[in-house]
Amino acid sequence: MTKNLENEQKSSTGLFTRFFGLGNAKMVKEIEEYRSAIERLSSDKEKQQAIIEALSIDKAEALKKLKKHQIDLDDLREKYSEYIEREKLLIAALRGLRTKLQAASHYYHNIEHSHPELTQEEHE
């Protein structure tokens, strides 16, 4: 299509020159410059359209990745919350166990002092 446009421009420029004569060469030159500027702008517009399309595809992919990362983040937050709850339960269980072990230790020392014969048999 651009070749047709170029051929048409050359033929119309040639006709214009023949019709108006060489005295209007400056005007012909300006018209050619305008035509080349239009071609460049048209080409630039096509390039920009291609870039816009590529960016829109990149944007869609970025949004898709962002959504996936958001889902992963939400999942990790939920797992971390569950981990914290389990940790709290374990700490509470260890505190209870420590209290019971301390009570058992006191009970054992009391038995050891009040009935040394029981503990001596164990050591022998």
C-alpha positions in Angstrom: 0.0 0.0 0.0 2.9 2.4 0.7 4.4 1.7 -2.7 1.1 2.6 -4.3 1.1 5.8 -2.2 4.7 6.6 -3.2 4.0 6.0 -6.9 0.9 8.1 -6.6 2.8 10.9 -4.9 5.6 10.8 -7.5 3.2 10.9 -10.4 1.1 13.7 -8.8 4.3 15.7 -8.0 5.4 15.3 -11.6 2.0 16.4 -12.9 2.0 19.3 -10.5 5.5 20.4 -11.8 4.5 20.0 -15.4 1.2 21.9 -14.9 2.5 24.8 -12.8 6.0 24.9 -14.2 9.4 25.0 -12.6 8.8 28.4 -11.0 6.8 26.7 -8.4 9.5 24.2 -7.5 9.7 25.7 -3.9 6.0 24.8 -3.5 6.5 21.4 -4.9 9.4 20.8 -2.6 7.3 21.9 0.4 4.5 19.5 -0.7 7.0 16.7 -0.9 8.3 17.5 2.5 4.7 17.5 3.9 4.1 14.1 2.2 7.2 12.6 3.7 6.3 14.1 7.1 2.9 12.5 6.8 4.5 9.1 5.9 6.8 9.4 8.9 3.9 10.2 11.2 1.9 7.4 9.8 4.8 5.0 10.3 5.3 6.4 13.8 1.6 6.0 14.5 1.8 2.3 13.5 4.8 1.8 15.7 3.1 3.4 18.6 0.0 1.3 18.1 2.2 -1.8 18.2 3.9 -0.6 21.4 0.5 0.2 22.9 -0.7 -3.3 22.1 2.4 -4.9 23.5 2.1 -2.8 26.7 -1.6 -3.8 27.1 -0.5 -7.4 26.8 2.2 -6.8 29.4 -0.3 -5.0 31.6 -2.6 -8.0 31.4 0.2 -10.4 32.3 1.3 -8.1 35.1 -2.2 -8.0 36.5 -2.5 -11.8 36.2 0.8 -12.2 38.1 -0.2 -9.6 40.7 -3.5 -11.5 41.3 -1.5 -14.7 41.7 0.9 -13.1 44.1 -2.0 -11.6 46.1 -3.5 -15.1 46.4 -0.2 -16.5 47.5 0.3 -13.7 50.0 -3.2 -14.3 51.5 -2.4 -18.1 51.7 0.9 -17.4 53.5 -0.8 -15.0 55.9 -3.4 -17.7 56.7 -0.7 -20.3 57.2 1.3 -17.9 59.4 -1.8 -17.2 61.5 -2.3 -20.9 62.0 1.3 -21.3 62.9 1.1 -18.6 65.6 -2.0 -20.3 67.0 -0.3 -23.7 67.2 2.8 -22.0 68.8 0.5 -20.4 71.4 -1.1 -23.8 72.2 2.4 -25.4 72.5 3.7 -22.7 74.8 0.6 -23.1 77.0 1.1 -26.8 77.0 4.8 -26.4 77.9 3.9 -24.0 80.8 1.4 -26.5 82.1 3.9 -29.3 81.8 6.6 -27.2 83.6 4.2 -26.5 86.4 3.4 -30.3 86.7 7.1 -31.2 86.5 8.0 -28.7 89.2 5.2 -30.1 91.4 6.5 -33.6 90.8 10.1 -32.5 91.6 9.0 -31.0 94.9 7.0 -34.1 95.7 10.0 -36.3 94.9 12.3 -34.2 97.1 9.8 -34.3 100.0 9.7 -38.1 99.7 13.5 -38.2 99.5 13.8 -36.2 102.8 11.0 -38.0 104.6 11.8 -41.5 103.4 15.5 -41.7 102.4 15.3 -45.5 102.3 13.1 -45.4 99.2 15.5 -43.3 97.3 18.6 -45.2 98.4 17.3 -48.4 96.9 16.9 -46.7 93.6 20.5 -45.5 93.6 22.0 -48.9 94.4 
